[in-house]
């Protein structure tokens, strides 16, 4: 998943030692480096220069990450591991964004294959986490080799809730019956779920064999897993390691229920 928010790459203005070392490596002054860090600050970085937007405007970051992924896969194959990386392009809202990044990813992979004299199988797909992407999934599916729903961001953008700040009002919403559950814990099947089903239908109308999964904490929530498996028709779920046993049990129960 090539999902770097720009601010996570930047040094803290409070860390003088790192700033000094970095300024020395770059051949610039600490003050100049601080000015560059300040200039890159955003009011709302989670909706700003991150994901494919950062990849499009700072392609060297994606080049670095793709090279690392492909080289790691080739190294793993050399040791006997059947490595077949799936590379996801996040925060795609328009197919043109995916097309730009997919072209770059495949170009870097081709360069590495030429350098190493060996190749590996890999796929380039996208995260569906922006409502516009869900509504235009048929266009994206013409070029993406797989989908993975970023359910956390899709929930955030569909509700207009900041997932970092929901603790200030969601408990009151639940106590008053406005919400039945925290939508970042249990998927909102009425709204967000309909976007997922729409995207699945549109995507598979173009590519019936399209592999589609979900990535996020909803992948470890039993009720959400039942929806993903039995109603949305997803192929897999991905979640935090400690939630994997719960996800496996919920997926097994969903399969039994479906049969």
N, C-alpha and C positions, 0 to 999 in steps of 0.2 A: 504494500500500500504506500504509494508515493504521496503522503499527505503532510507536508511540512508547513506549519504556520511560520511566517518569516520571523516573528518575534522570538521563536524558540531557538533560532540560529544565532541570535545576537547576544553579545556579552552583557552582563549587568553593569550598569553605570556605577554601582557600588563596589564592584570587584576590581580594585586598583591593580592587583598583581596580574590578573588575566588581561586587563586592558593594556598594561605596560608591555607584557610579553607579545601580545597580538600586534600592537603598534610597531614594536621592533621588527617582528616578522614581516610586516607589510611595508616597512620603510616609511612610516608616517608618524605624526605626533599623537600623543594620547588625547589632546584636546580635539584634534581633527577627527579622531576615531569616535570620540564622544559625540561630536556634532553629527556624524553619520548615523550613529545609533539613534539619537534623538529624532533625526529626520525620518527615520523608518518607523517611528512609533505610530500606532493607530488607535483611534477611539474605540473601535470594535473589531479587534483582530480576528475573532472567530467568523466574522462575515466579511473580512477584508482580504488581504493579500495572502492567501493560503491555497492549498490544493492545486488544482490545475492552473489557477490564476498565477500563482508563484512560478509554476513550471513554465508557463508561457512567457512571463516577463523576465524570469531568471533561469533560462534553460540549462545553464551550467550545473545547477543543483540537481536537476533530473538526470543529466548526463552522468554525474558522479554516482547517483543512487542506482541507476540502471546498470552501470558498469559493475558496481559492487554485487548486485543480484546475479548477473550473468556469470561473472567470474566465480562467485561462490558456488553456483550450480555446476559449473564445469569442474571445479575442484572436488565437489561432492561426488560427481559421476566418476571421477578418477579413482575414488576410494571404494567404488562399488555401489553407491547410492543412486537410485533411479530418480534423479532430481528433475522436476518439470515445473518451473516457477509460473505462477499466475500473477501477473503484474497489473495492479489496479490503479486507474486514474480517478482521483476523487474530485468531488464538487463540480462535476460536469453539469451544465445547465443547457448547453447547446451542443449538437453533434460536431460543430466546427471546432469546439474546444477539444473534444476527444480526438478528432482527426489530427489536430496539430500535435498533441502529445503522443499519440500512437505512432505517428511518423518518426518523431524524435526517438522514441523508445526502440523501434525496430532498426533505426539507423545506428544507434549506439551498439545494439546487440550484434549487428552485422560487422561492425568494426572490431568488436571483441572476438567474434568467431574467426575473422581473418587473421588477427594477431595470434590467436592461440592455435589455429589450425584445426579446431574442433568446434562442434556445434551441439546445441541442446534444444529440446522442444520447449517452447514457452508460449503462453497466451497473453494477450492484452485485453483487459476488460475494464469495466468502470463501476464506480460506486454510484448507486442511485440514491441520492440524499437531498436533492433539490426538487421541489414539486414540479417544476418545469420539465425536469428530466423524466419524471414518471409519466407526465402527460405526452411527452414526445418520444417515448421509449422505442416506438417502431422505427424511428429514424436512427436512433443510436444503435439499435440492434442490427442494423444493416452493416455496421462496422466493428462493433464490440464483440469479442469472442465469449464473454460471460458478463453477467450482472451480479453485483452484491449490494443489497440494500444497506445503507448506513442508517439504521433505524433511529439512532440518537439524533443525528442532525436532521433527518427527515421529520421527526417529531417536533424538534425545535422550530424548524422553518414553517411547518404546517400550522402549529398552534400560535407561533409568534412568541413563544416562551423562551427565555434564556435558561438553558439547563443548569447554568451555574448559579442562578438566583431564584429558582422555583421554591426553595425552602422558605422564602418570605411570604408566600401566599398559597401554595398548594395545600398545606394542612388545613387552612381555613376553607378552601374550596371543597375539600373532601368532607369536612365536618358539616358543611352546609348542603352537601349533596350535589354540588355543581359538577364535581368530578367524582367518579366512583373509585378510581385508582390514580396513583401517580403515573402519568403517561410515559415517564422515562423509566419506569420499572415494568409496568404491564402495558403492552401495546394497545393504543386506541384503535380498535378494529373498525369502529364506525367511521372515522375520518382518515387517519393515516393508513389504516388497513385497506381502505378502498383505493387509495393511491397506489398501494403495493399491488393489489389485484389488477388494477388498470394497467400498470406497467408490465406485469407478467403477461397479461393477455395481449397487449400491444407488441411486446418483445417477441413472444412465441408465435405471433401471427406472421412475423417475418422470418424467424428462425425457430422452428418447432423443437429443435434439440438444444436450445439455449440453456446452459447451466446457470441457474439463478439461486443465490443464497442470501443470507443476511449476516451482517457483522455488527455486533453491538451487544449491550447488556440484555436486550430483549431476547437474545439467543439463549440465555440461561434461565428465562422465566417460563415455567411450565405452561401457563395459559397462552402465552405468546407463541410458544413452540407448537402448541396444538393448532393455532391459527395458521402459522407458516406451513405446517405439514398438510393439514386437511382442507384448508380453505384457499390458501394462496398457491399451493402446489410448488413450494420451493424445494430445491435439491439438497440443501445443507444449511446448517447454522454454525456460526462462529461466535465464540464468547470468551470471557476471561477463564483461565485455567481452573480456578476453583468452582466455576459453574458448570464445567464439562459433565461431571456425573449426573447433575440434575437435568441437563439438556439431553443426555443420552436416555435417561429414564423417561422423560417427557416425550421424546421422539418415538420410543418404543411403545408407549401407551397410546400415542396418536395413531401409530400404524395399526395397532390392534383395534382401536376404535373405528378406524377407517375401513377395516376389513369386515 
